[in-house]
């Protein structure tokens, strides 16, 4: 199925549709629950890898990974568009909220946000250290409770030294302007 490539993360927007972020600048897709697969090659070289992928439905999603590269589709993977972060940050995770808003976290303890569907990305947080933010989550339950505040909760993990994981919880109010 993946020709020996590693799938780093999958997105499953419905029971039939599966997208996988892979190494060697590849994205794999299945529209029949995994029975058959197609592969998209982004042309970014074999050392580029997609680490994270997220879809809001079967049609709209983004994949990100090394060198600040982001691939976006609006038609279920039939076509992909390359958009980039303003830096070559290694992006560890992406959370696509809707067709306008998405967040990316990565090395240098950075968080980026787009409000225009990925055309432009603004760094919202950056401690500038050697650690990284590994995961981010939009907790919809928190948004329901605090919808008027537009609160988003990001829970990153940092490896301090081998075998020791440090967890830090960052929250933001008012559209990720302050953390």
Order of alpha helices (4+ residues) and beta strands (2+ residues): beta-beta-beta-beta-beta-beta-beta-beta-beta-beta-beta-beta-alpha-beta-beta
